[in-house]
Amino acid sequence: MITTNLYGPYELTAKEIDRVVQNVSPGAYALGKVKEGVFYVSRIGRSDNDINNRLHDYVGDYVHFKYRYYDTKKAAFEKECSLYHDFEPPDNVIHPDRPNGTYYSCPISSCDY
Protein backbone atom coordinates (compact mmCIF):
# COMPACT_ATOMS: atom_id res chain seq x y z
CA MET A 1 0.00 0.00 0.00
CA ILE A 2 1.31 3.44 -0.92
CA THR A 3 1.59 5.90 1.97
CA THR A 4 1.83 9.68 1.94
CA ASN A 5 4.65 9.88 4.53
CA LEU A 6 2.94 13.00 5.87
CA TYR A 7 1.90 13.81 9.44
CA GLY A 8 -1.72 13.23 10.33
CA PRO A 9 -4.53 12.89 9.59
CA TYR A 10 -6.03 15.82 11.44
CA GLU A 11 -9.43 17.52 11.23
CA LEU A 12 -9.35 20.35 8.71
CA THR A 13 -10.48 23.15 11.00
CA ALA A 14 -8.83 26.51 11.64
CA LYS A 15 -8.26 25.57 15.28
CA GLU A 16 -6.64 22.22 14.44
CA ILE A 17 -4.45 23.68 11.70
CA ASP A 18 -3.15 26.32 14.11
CA ARG A 19 -2.63 23.70 16.82
CA VAL A 20 -0.51 21.29 14.75
CA VAL A 21 1.02 23.41 11.95
CA GLN A 22 2.87 26.01 13.99
CA ASN A 23 5.91 26.78 11.82
CA VAL A 24 5.97 29.26 8.95
CA SER A 25 7.55 27.00 6.36
CA PRO A 26 7.25 25.50 2.90
CA GLY A 27 5.32 22.26 2.96
CA ALA A 28 3.22 19.70 1.14
CA TYR A 29 -0.22 18.45 2.09
CA ALA A 30 -2.97 16.00 1.26
CA LEU A 31 -6.66 16.74 1.78
CA GLY A 32 -9.42 14.17 2.02
CA LYS A 33 -11.26 12.09 4.57
CA VAL A 34 -10.76 9.16 6.87
CA LYS A 35 -13.13 6.26 6.38
CA GLU A 36 -12.85 3.07 8.43
CA GLY A 37 -9.34 4.05 9.49
CA VAL A 38 -8.06 4.72 5.95
CA PHE A 39 -7.14 8.20 4.68
CA TYR A 40 -8.55 8.79 1.19
CA VAL A 41 -6.69 11.50 -0.74
CA SER A 42 -8.90 13.90 -2.70
CA ARG A 43 -6.45 16.75 -3.32
CA ILE A 44 -2.74 17.36 -2.86
CA GLY A 45 -0.87 20.63 -2.80
CA ARG A 46 1.95 22.66 -1.35
CA SER A 47 2.92 26.04 -0.05
CA ASP A 48 6.20 27.62 -1.05
CA ASN A 49 6.43 29.64 2.17
CA ASP A 50 3.59 29.15 4.71
CA ILE A 51 1.76 25.82 4.75
CA ASN A 52 -0.42 26.88 7.71
CA ASN A 53 -1.81 29.81 5.74
CA ARG A 54 -2.42 27.67 2.65
CA LEU A 55 -4.31 24.98 4.58
CA HIS A 56 -6.73 27.61 5.91
CA ASP A 57 -7.87 28.17 2.30
CA TYR A 58 -9.50 24.72 2.34
CA VAL A 59 -11.37 24.81 5.67
CA GLY A 60 -14.94 23.73 4.96
CA ASP A 61 -14.04 22.06 1.66
CA TYR A 62 -12.47 18.86 3.03
CA VAL A 63 -12.75 16.92 6.28
CA HIS A 64 -9.16 15.91 7.07
CA PHE A 65 -5.60 16.84 6.15
CA LYS A 66 -2.06 15.54 6.34
CA TYR A 67 1.04 17.69 6.01
CA ARG A 68 4.81 17.86 6.25
CA TYR A 69 7.26 20.73 6.40
CA TYR A 70 10.10 20.97 3.88
CA ASP A 71 13.25 23.08 4.05
CA THR A 72 12.85 24.52 0.56
CA LYS A 73 10.12 25.25 -1.97
CA LYS A 74 11.91 22.84 -4.34
CA ALA A 75 11.58 19.99 -1.83
CA ALA A 76 7.90 20.86 -1.27
CA PHE A 77 7.30 20.89 -5.05
CA GLU A 78 9.02 17.51 -5.46
CA LYS A 79 6.89 15.98 -2.70
CA GLU A 80 3.74 17.46 -4.25
CA CYS A 81 4.69 15.87 -7.59
CA SER A 82 5.30 12.50 -5.94
CA LEU A 83 1.93 12.64 -4.19
CA TYR A 84 0.23 13.62 -7.45
CA HIS A 85 1.68 10.65 -9.33
CA ASP A 86 1.23 8.17 -6.45
CA PHE A 87 -2.40 9.00 -5.66
CA GLU A 88 -3.84 10.63 -8.80
CA PRO A 89 -6.20 12.68 -6.61
CA PRO A 90 -9.58 13.34 -8.23
CA ASP A 91 -9.58 17.06 -7.36
CA ASN A 92 -6.20 17.72 -9.01
CA VAL A 93 -6.97 17.83 -12.71
CA ILE A 94 -3.52 18.98 -13.85
CA HIS A 95 0.07 18.36 -12.82
CA PRO A 96 1.33 20.59 -9.99
CA ASP A 97 2.81 23.84 -11.26
CA ARG A 98 6.40 24.82 -10.57
CA PRO A 99 7.05 27.52 -7.98
CA ASN A 100 7.00 30.98 -9.59
CA GLY A 101 10.27 31.93 -11.23
CA THR A 102 11.73 28.42 -11.23
CA TYR A 103 12.41 25.75 -13.83
CA TYR A 104 12.30 22.75 -11.51
CA SER A 105 11.52 19.41 -13.13
CA CYS A 106 9.16 16.78 -11.80
CA PRO A 107 11.23 14.15 -9.95
CA ILE A 108 9.25 11.27 -11.47
CA SER A 109 11.36 9.86 -14.30
CA SER A 110 8.36 8.94 -16.47
CA CYS A 111 7.01 12.52 -16.32
CA ASP A 112 8.06 15.19 -18.82
CA TYR A 113 6.90 18.13 -16.68
SULDA-V312131 format. One record per backbone hydrogen bond with DSSP energy under -1.0 kcal/mol. NH is the residue of the N-H (numbers start at 0). CO is the residue of the C=O. If there is no record, write none. Layout:
BEGIN
nh = (NH,NH)
co = (CO,CO)
END
This chain:
BEGIN
nh = (6,9,11,12,16,17,18,19,20,26,27,28,29,30,31,32,34,37,39,41,42,44,46,50,53,54,55,56,57,58,60,61,62,63,64,65,66,67,69,75,76,77,78,79,80,81,82,83,84,85,86,87,90,91,101,110)
co = (66,64,62,10,12,13,14,15,16,46,67,44,65,42,63,39,37,34,32,30,30,28,26,24,49,50,51,53,54,55,57,57,31,31,9,29,6,27,25,71,72,73,74,75,76,77,78,79,80,81,82,83,41,88,98,107)
END
